[in-house]
Amino acid sequence: MDVITLLAAVLVNALLMMLALFVGVGIRSRSGLQAWQFMLLGQALGFGLLIVATRAQPQLLATLGVMALSGSAAAMVLSVGRFLSLRTPAWALLLPPLLLGAVHAVIYGDQKLATGITNLVIGLQILWGSGLLLRGAGRVRWRWLCGAAAMANALFTLGRAALVLGWPEVYPRFIAPHPLNFASLMLLNASLVLGTMGFLLAHRDAAEQALVRLASLDPLTGLLNRREWMNRAGRALGAAGGTADDATVLLMLDLDHFKLINDERGHPVGDEVLKLAGEVLRGELRASDLLGRYGGEEFCLLLRHCDPEAFSRLDARLHQALRRRCEASLGFVVDFSAGAVRVQPGETLAAAIKRADDQLYRAKHAGRGRTLCADGVL
Ligand SMILES: Nc1nc2c(ncn2[C@@H]2O[C@H](COP(=O)(O)OP(=O)(O)OP(=O)(O)O)[C@@H](O)[C@H]2O)c(=O)[nH]1
């Protein structure tokens, strides 16, 4: 085994993974994965140039090679930043490869210094990326996988820098068949494979989350859609066992004369009213309350631990907030009618909804703009 063969293996590996990502998920699939493909390309290009530099144009090709490797590390940081929605300033990404290239070209004559500076800069770049991945990784598997692989690679690269700058007499030349060189290239290879697997997992996780969001949220208001709300409300009632002291209130709420708004002001204004109503409701409720868009201009709320006084105050706030908000934003007042019931012990969600809907129907017929409760009280 010699270092050039190992280098060539890393290069081929990086190229194949890049190709596999290109064929498997496409270059435009997701910006984070796209940057990761550039990272792999940078590795292949950098090591390719370093291999050729051992035979021809050493100064120029080795300088371009280390620039490609540093650019590849910048692409890794960019990829991490995009996956985690973090801001990575362009200057901090671009400056290291450019400065490293300039410095490397100038100090090329001093091989040890050039190698030390190169490893130091690239090691710090990878350390940055691995730090972003590991900080707050929590239970996210792909972050641990990519972060640990990158961290090991960063520490090894920084170790090389420390060795060549501090103890140049024991540091082996880059292409010398030394165990340190073999270990470092094998580690690099492993970190490329693990990192790529990690980012594929991240890509899959993100796609899964997008699907879950799509299946459970109403796209216009961002509230839970009817199916998801029913699921969660059913689970909440099941968990509470419908006990009376739980004081669970179900409220069905329907905007008044909404058809008129659509007809007179247009569908987009109607959509705006629905969005505002969603925001108002979300803003007035507690985190433990369950809010959803039941359909059309009807909303459904499950309020836990809600005593009658608290409910009357909340109801008054909701009417007032919707009227004010629509008047301030759209120039006209919108109100709603609602029916509320206290969920009885053992009562099913469907039965409670039916009772609340009956109250809503009564509220509409009693002149709208009001909330009615079964038997007049909750
Ligand atoms: N803009 C918009 N309109 C919708 C949407 N979903 C349902 N609608 C409209 O909501 C209107 C509901 O009308 P109705 O059921 O007659 O209710 P209303 O006019 O509010 O009358 P009352 O409830 O009796 O006060 C219909 O015109 C639907 O087309 C939506 O997502 N956006």
The ligand as an SDF file (V2000), in Angstrom:
LIG
                    3D

 32 34  0  0  0  0  0  0  0  0999 V2000
  -62.2350   32.6790    0.4750 N   0  0  0  0  0  0  0  0  0  0  0  0
  -62.5400   31.4380    0.8860 C   0  0  0  0  0  0  0  0  0  0  0  0
  -63.8270   31.0830    0.9940 N   0  0  0  0  0  0  0  0  0  0  0  0
  -64.1370   29.8430    1.4260 C   0  0  0  0  0  0  0  0  0  0  0  0
  -63.1370   28.9230    1.7840 C   0  0  0  0  0  0  0  0  0  0  0  0
  -63.7440   27.7810    2.2030 N   0  0  0  0  0  0  0  0  0  0  0  0
  -65.0700   28.0020    2.1090 C   0  0  0  0  0  0  0  0  0  0  0  0
  -65.3370   29.2490    1.6500 N   0  0  0  0  0  0  0  0  0  0  0  0
  -66.5960   29.8950    1.4050 C   0  0  0  0  0  0  0  0  0  0  0  0
  -67.2630   30.1520    2.6230 O   0  0  0  0  0  0  0  0  0  0  0  0
  -68.6380   30.4120    2.3220 C   0  0  0  0  0  0  0  0  0  0  0  0
  -69.4860   29.8500    3.4050 C   0  0  0  0  0  0  0  0  0  0  0  0
  -70.7780   30.2910    3.2040 O   0  0  0  0  0  0  0  0  0  0  0  0
  -72.0300   29.8930    4.1070 P   0  0  0  0  0  0  0  0  0  0  0  0
  -71.8620   28.4730    4.5460 O   0  0  0  0  0  0  0  0  0  0  0  0
  -73.2580   30.2530    3.3640 O   0  0  0  0  0  0  0  0  0  0  0  0
  -71.8500   30.7270    5.4080 O   0  0  0  0  0  0  0  0  0  0  0  0
  -71.9690   32.3110    5.6950 P   0  0  0  0  0  0  0  0  0  0  0  0
  -72.0580   33.1290    4.4610 O   0  0  0  0  0  0  0  0  0  0  0  0
  -70.8270   32.6250    6.6090 O   0  0  0  0  0  0  0  0  0  0  0  0
  -73.3010   32.4010    6.4470 O   0  0  0  0  0  0  0  0  0  0  0  0
  -73.5580   32.2010    7.9730 P   0  0  0  0  0  0  0  0  0  0  0  0
  -72.5770   31.1260    8.4280 O   0  0  0  0  0  0  0  0  0  0  0  0
  -74.9430   31.7520    8.0990 O   0  0  0  0  0  0  0  0  0  0  0  0
  -73.2900   33.4990    8.6490 O   0  0  0  0  0  0  0  0  0  0  0  0
  -68.9010   29.7820    0.9500 C   0  0  0  0  0  0  0  0  0  0  0  0
  -69.1180   30.8190    0.0220 O   0  0  0  0  0  0  0  0  0  0  0  0
  -67.6040   29.0750    0.6160 C   0  0  0  0  0  0  0  0  0  0  0  0
  -67.2980   29.1200   -0.7550 O   0  0  0  0  0  0  0  0  0  0  0  0
  -61.7700   29.3240    1.6270 C   0  0  0  0  0  0  0  0  0  0  0  0
  -60.8350   28.5890    1.9060 O   0  0  0  0  0  0  0  0  0  0  0  0
  -61.5310   30.5890    1.1890 N   0  0  0  0  0  0  0  0  0  0  0  0
  1  2  1  0
  2  3  2  0
  2 32  1  0
  3  4  1  0
  4  5  2  0
  4  8  1  0
  5  6  1  0
  5 30  1  0
  6  7  2  0
  7  8  1  0
  8  9  1  0
  9 10  1  0
  9 28  1  0
 10 11  1  0
 11 12  1  0
 11 26  1  0
 12 13  1  0
 13 14  1  0
 14 15  2  0
 14 16  1  0
 14 17  1  0
 17 18  1  0
 18 19  2  0
 18 20  1  0
 18 21  1  0
 21 22  1  0
 22 23  2  0
 22 24  1  0
 22 25  1  0
 26 27  1  0
 26 28  1  0
 28 29  1  0
 30 31  2  0
 30 32  1  0
M  END
$$$$
